[in-house]
Amino acid sequence: MGSVLSLADFFDLLRRRAGLIVFLTGLGVAISVVTALEQRHLYRSAEVIQVVQAKVAGDLARSTVEGSAARRLQSIEQRVMARDSVLEIIALHGLYADIPAMTPNEKIQMLRSAVRIDNQAAAGGGNGRDGAVSILTVSAEMSSALLAQQIAHEFAARTIALSRETRLEQARETLAFFTAREETLRAQVSRVEDAMAAFRRDNDLALPGTLSFRRDEIAGINQELLTIARERIRIERAAVQAQQTERQATAVRKLADFNAELETLDAQVRLLESRKVELESSIETSPQIERQLGAYEREQEQLRAELDAAVARRTEAEVGYRLETQGQGEQLTVIEPASMSDYPFTRSRTKLVIAGAMVSGVLALLAAFLLDLMNPVMRTAAHMERDLGIKPVVSVPRMDTRSKRRGILRRLFGRRSAHRSHDRTVF
């Protein structure tokens, strides 16, 4: 059963629970005042940085700094927010010097929570899926407008410096890598060429194709031997014919000439046979020589291909390094410097106290109403008639025998106590 069904019941509730309402309201106001006094006004300042794309088209001069801008900026943010960097900024600007009880870890955590670095994806970049970033906002919330401006500018400047340093370092390392790779490959090519030259010299292969030349020479010797054999047969036939047809003196003279020619042919055959045996003995080891020589040539060809690729990559790395050193690559540029805020963004202390008092009053009334519901007593004849439908015959009021001294609240609500204080109903 509810005891507050009219305005008179409400005022009666206020009279009966005035002490509780005043106590809870006063407690809430006190807490609001203490909270408002302890609250520190905070000022916000932000510096806006634009990610400027490379001035030279990538098709004409490709940058060696690969990867998405979002990941690079995330890595830079992590380095800016590192412990040593944050402690350096705290010492540089004398932050939290008025709170000596704070430990270094607490100061680091407080500054990290006061500074934010947000990025905005570039338009037409597929909602940032390709990692393209157009705007970077560095904001700081500090106890004074000047300090907020200084901290925002400090973090923005460090972000820009780290971005340039990171890109330049990556381009430098890329160029150094491909330069060293080119030098290594040149040394390997020179080593293979020296080994091949020594192998040719040791195996009497001064010129490429010597083995085929030797085979051709053997074929030529065989052809010469065949020609000599034919010539020998012709001379022998001529000698037989001379013996049969010529006079003895003439035949003897011709036979002497034929024998001289045959001796010459025999000498030529011995010389050719000796050369042929020498060539054939040298060719017997040619399969092993050819395999080794082919291995040298394949290694040389492979190293030269790798060298050509390394030279091309080193050239690209030089172009990318020049782009970074001359400021032609991707850059971070401040388009809106950090400014001093005119007003704090935190809530006003007066408004905080007023809001606390209003909330405390509402909660106090709610507590009084709940206590009244937990003790459902029919306090007046009207309540009895309304709830039970029985009209009481006699209503005897409770007599207050306490001291007649009245406070301000009793004076305000005591006028209605004659017939609304805890009445005793009699049938």
Secondary structure, 3 states (H helix, E strand, C coil): CCCCCCHHHHHHHHHHCHHHHHHHHHHHHHHHHHHHHHCCCCEEEEEEEEEECCCCCCCCCCCCCCCCHHHHHHHHHHHHCCHHHHHHHHHHHCCCCCCCCCCHHHHHHHHHHHEEEEEEECCCCCCCCCCCEEEEEEEEEECCHHHHHHHHHHHHHHHHHHHHHHHHHHHHHHHHHHHHHHHHHHHHHHHHHHHHHHHHHHCCCCCCCHHHHHHHHHHHHHHHHHHHHHHHHHHHHHHHHHHHHCCHHHHHHHHHHHHHHHHHHHHHHHHHHHHHHHHHHHHCCHHHHHHHHHHHHHHHHHHHHHHHHHHHHHHHHHHHHHHHHCCCCCEEEEEECCCCCCCCCCCCHHHHHHHHHHHHHHHHHHHHHHHHHHCCCCCCHHHHHHHHCCCCCEEECCCCCCCCCCCHHHHHHHHHHHHHCCCEEEC
